[in-house]
Amino acid sequence: MSDPTTLIPPGSDTPACGPPILDDGVWWVTRHADVRAVLTGVNFRVPEAAPGPPATLAWLRGSVARFSGPGLHPARRAAAVAALAGCPPDALRRDAARLTAEELDRDPLAGSARGVPVRVLAARLGLADPAAAVPAVALVAAAYQPGAGPAAVRDADRAVAALVAMSPAEPPEAMANRIGLLVQACDATAALIGAAARYAPAAGRSVPTAALLAEVLRLDPPVRGTRRIAARADRVGGQSIAPGAELVLRFDAANRDPAVVSAPDRFVPGRSVLTFGAGPHGCPGERHALALATGVLDVLRQRRSTAPAVPANRPAVPR
């Protein structure tokens, strides 16, 4: 924005910050301090996924760190971190910029380069056919959260099998977490690029891409929140939380908490952001996702091709 303090209103579905609220059996947590306390607290767990038959969507969800409890999570997270070790962020950024430029050279009206992050990451993760991985990952991402219909699950099962076939040979759990990195990068990174592309024309070229992305992550996060289950009784924001209670943590509200962010609805890079989470389940690929988004967006801004990469609506809060 020519004036970096220009007002950017919150999304229509972003709740205001306040004490935790119990609504229909679910605690809604919106304040920055409360969200961080739950993310880092030992008494709150991610909803765990049951195991499933090999090379299926259920197998993938039941094997990744994202849906693992404290007993299995450390080893599975370590597998994801090990896979990312072969993906230096600077290399991802260069690869994403190069591939975006190539796509725009072929079709200047393409504008979005939506599949670039997954294709680049798939290549660095050693998948045999990175281009074919892009539509397969999209099918898995569409059914990754609970509640997908039978047809979407069947499509995802076939896509998981295809991704397994093109992945490097390694133990099943390591392979699942390698594929999980692609799935988590798919919609979230594309949505981040799309949101940043919408803000870029008003931000102007004086705002570096890294700063633009950081503030978009705060104001218009690609993932608005996450869920936790209380393993034991605890207190959050002055409220008593019973064992087994479900909590929805709203990143979009916490990122605008006036207790930690002055002028929370204004575009001013450099403020606290919770979008990548915190604590044991904080995203291990934060630097990698930002590198991929930076590579794509740098080229889009240079070409002045800033059409939205994704629809304006953001993903729902994951289960």
N, C-alpha and C positions, 0 to 999 in steps of 0.2 A: 504494500500500500504506500502511496506517496506520503501519507501521514500514518506512521506505524501504530498510532493509537486509535485509528478509526474503529468504531464500535462494530463488533461481530456478534450478532445475537446468538444465544444458545439454540440448539435444535429444539423443535417443538416438544419433543418427548424427553428432554433432559430435565430430571427433577431438580428442585432447589435443594441446597444443602441444609441438613438439619439432623436432629437426633434420630437414631434408628427407629423405624416404624414397622410394626407388625401388621401385615395386611394379608388376610386369607391364609394364615399359617406360615407366611414367609417374611423374614426380616429384610427390609430394604435399608441398605447402609450407603450413605451419600457423603458424609464428611471425610475430608482428607485423612485426618488422624485416625478415624474409626476404620476406614478402609485399610489403611496401612497396618493397623493393629490386628485386624483379622488375617491379612495376607501373611503376616510374620508370626502370628500366634500359634503355639503348639497345639492348642485345643481345637483347631479348625482344619478340616481336611477337604480335599477336592472330592467331588462325587466320583467314585471308582467305577470302572467298566469291567464287566465280567469277561473271562476269556472266551474265545470262539475257535471254530475250525481253522486250520492253517490257510493262509493266503486269502482270507475273507476280510470284510470290513470289521466284523466282530473280533477277529484275531488281531487286527491292527489296533483297534481301540483298546483292547484288553492287554496290549503289550507296550504301549507307549508311555512315556513319563507323564504326559499331560493328564492321563486319567488313572494314575497310580497312587496308592496310599503310601504311607511313610516307610513301610517295610521294603517295597519294591522300587520306590521312586529313585533313591540315590544311584543305584546301578544303571537304571534306564536313562536317567539324566546324563550320567557319565558316558553312555553310549552315544547320545546325541551330541554331547560336547566333543567327543572324539571324532565323530563324523565331520563336525564343523571345523575341526583343526585343519582339514585340507581345503578350507574355503576362506582364504585371507580376505578380509573386507575390502581392501584396496583392489584386489584382483576382481572381486565380484562387481565393484563399481565400474571398473574399466570394461569388463565383459558386458555389463548391462548397457553402458553407453554405446559401445561398438554395435551390439545387436540392435538396439533401438535405432541408431543411425541407419543401419542396413535396412531395417523394416521401412523406415520413412523414405529412404532412397527408392525402394521398390514401389511404395504407395504413399505419397506425401499426405494423403487424406486420412491415413490410418489413425494417426493422432494419439492412440492410447498406449500401444505397445503392451497390452494387458498381460500377454503370456511371457513376456521377457523375463521377469524375476524367476519364475519356476523353471524356464528353460535354462537359464544361466546356472541356477543352483543345482539342477539335475545333472548338468554337465560336470560341475565341480565335485558333486557327490558320486560320480562315477557311473551313472546310469547309461546303458548302452545306446539308447535313442532318446536324447533330451527333448527333441521336438515332439515325439510321440508321447512323452511323459506329460506334456502340458494338458491335453484333453483328458487323459486318465486321472491326473491329480484333481482337475476340476470336478469330475464325477465323484471322486471320493470326498472332496471338500463339501459338496452339496448334501451329503448324507452323514457327515462326520459327527454332528451333534445328534443327540437322541430326538426321536420324533419324526424321522424321515419315513416316507411312505415305502411300501413294499417294492414298487418299481425302482425308486431311487436306490434302495439298498441292493437290489439285484444288479443294477448298473455299477454301483460301487464295488460289489464283490468281484465282478469281471475286471474292473479297473485295478483293484488291488492285486489280483492275480497277474495282470499284465505288468504292473510295476515291480512285482517280485521277480518276474521272469527277466526283466531288464536291469535288475540291481546286481551289484557285485556279490559274489558268494561270501557269506559270513553267517554267524549264528542267527537264528530267526529273530531273537529279540533285538539284536543290533540292526538287522535289516528293517524291522518294523519301525525303529526310531529314526532310521535314515529316511524312510518314506514319510514318517510323521512330520519331519522337518519341512518337506515339500508341501504337505497338506496345510500346515499352519502358515506357511508363507504365501499360499495361493490367494485367497480372498482378502486377507488382511493387508498384504503388501499392495495388492492392486487397488484396494479401497483407499489406502494412504496416498498412493500416487494420484488417484482420481480426485481426492479432496484437495491435495496440494495444487493440482493443476487448475482447479476451480478458483483457488485463492491467488494463484501466481500473477495473473494480469494486474490485479489491484495492488499486490505487494510491490511490484516493480522489480527491476533488475538489481537494485541496490541491496536488496535483502538476499543474502547467500542462501543457496538451496538447503543447506543443513539447518539454518535458522528457520527457514520457512517450514520444513518438515517438523521440526521440534515443536513449533507453536501450533501447527495443524494437529499434531498428535494430542496436544492439550485441549484445543478448542473443538475439534471435530474428529475424535478418535475412531479408527476403523473398527475397533472392538469396544463397545460401550461399557462392558462389565464382565463379571465372572461370578461363579457361585462357589459357596463353601458349605460344608455340613459341620455342625458342632459335635465333636467327638465326646466332649465333656462339658459340664456346665461352666459358664464364664460370664463376664460382663463386657459389654461393648457400648461405649458412649453413655454410660450410666444405666443401661438396660440389662436385665438378667436374661441370659440366653440359655435355654434348656438343652440338655443332650439330645442330639438328633434333629435339632432345628436347622432349617435351611436359611441361608443368608445370600442375598443378591448384592454384590458390591458394584456400585456404579462409578466407573472411572470417569465418565463424562461429567458427572456432578462434582466428584472429588477434585478434578483438575481445575474447577472453577470456584473452589472453596474460598470465600473472601478472607477466611482466617489465615490462609497461607499465600494467597495471590491477590495483590492489589489490582484494582480495575480488572476483575477476572474476565470480563467480556470483551476486552480490548486486545488487539494483536500486538503483543510485546514479547519477542523471543527471550528465552532464558529463564523461564519459570519452571516450577516443580511439576513433573508429569508422572502419573502412575500407570499410564497406559500399558507398559510392558510388565506390569506386576511388580512384586517384591517378595522377599522371603524365599523359601525352598523352591517354589514353583514360578519364580520370576523367569521371564523368557530368556533362554540361553542364547538365542540368536538375535538379540536386539541390534548389535552392531552390524550384523550381516544383513538384516532386513533394511536398516537405514542405508547401508551401502548400496544395496540393489535399487532402492527407491531413488537415491541420489543420482545414480548413474542414468536411470531412465529420465528423471525429471530435468537433469541438467540439459540433456539433448532436446527434450520437449520445449524447454524455455528458450534455448538457443534458436530453435526452428520456429518459435512462437506458435507451436502447435499445442494449444492448451485446452482442447476439448476434453470433457470429463472422460476418464478411463472407465468409470463404472457409474451406474445410476446414483442419483444423489442420496437415496436412502442408505443408511449404514446397516451393517449386519446386526441381527438381534443379539441380545445377551446370551452367550453360550450356556448350556446346561453342564 
